[in-house]
Amino acid sequence: MRLTTQALAALDELSRQWGATYDIAVTRAGWVAKRLDNGRPLAARDPDGLRELITADSAAEPASRNRPDDTRRAS
């Protein structure tokens, strides 16, 4: 699947802003993100919709600094 220049720019922006907390991708079905700390999936039709979902998800439950498979502990 080839992404447009606009889609690539939106993916880059979302990844820069949220990439430490979410795995973000574009699929044939749409825009998806998966939380790195608990694996919760989010999906939207467009990058703006995904940004809104991520913002709401992050506000409702701030991300843990530890991933489930991370043996280090936050200090």
N, C-alpha and C positions, 0 to 999 in steps of 0.2 A: 504494500500500500504506500503510495507516495503522498506526502503531506505538502500542502501549499506553503509558501513562504510565511503567510500569516499564521498558519497552524503551527509551524515550527517555532515562530517567535513566541506564540502564546504558550507552547509547551516549555520553551526555555524559561520564560518568565515565571510560570507556575513552579517549575523545578527549582529555580533559584530561590523563590520565596518559601516554598513548602517542602523541598526535597529532603530536608533533614528529618522530617516527620512522616512524609507520605511517599510511596512509590507511585509515580504519576506516569500515565501512558495514554496513547490514543490508539484505539482499536477500530475495526470496521463498525462495531456497534456504537462507538462514541468515546467520550473522554472518561477515564477511570482513574481512581486513586485508591491505594490500600494503605491504611495506617501501618507504620512500621512497629509500633509498640503492641498493638492488639489484633492486627490483621483485618480490621473492619473495612469492608469495601464501600466505595462511593462511586456513583456513575451519573453522568449527565450527557446531554446532547451536544453541548458546546463548552468551550473553556470558561466562559463567564459563569455558566451554571455550575461547573465543577468548582470554581473559585468560591462561589457562594456556599456550596455544600461543605467544602473544606473549612471555610471560615466559621460556619455555624458549628460544625463538628468539633473543631478545635476550641471554640468558646465554651461549648457544653461540657467537654471533657478534655482539659489540657493534656497534652501528650506526656507520657512518661519519658524520662530521660534514658531509661533502660529498655531495650528490646527484649522480648521473651527469651530469645536464645543468647542474650548477652550475659556473660558470667560476671562482668564488672558491676559494681554497685555505684549508684550516684552518691556523691558526697555533698 
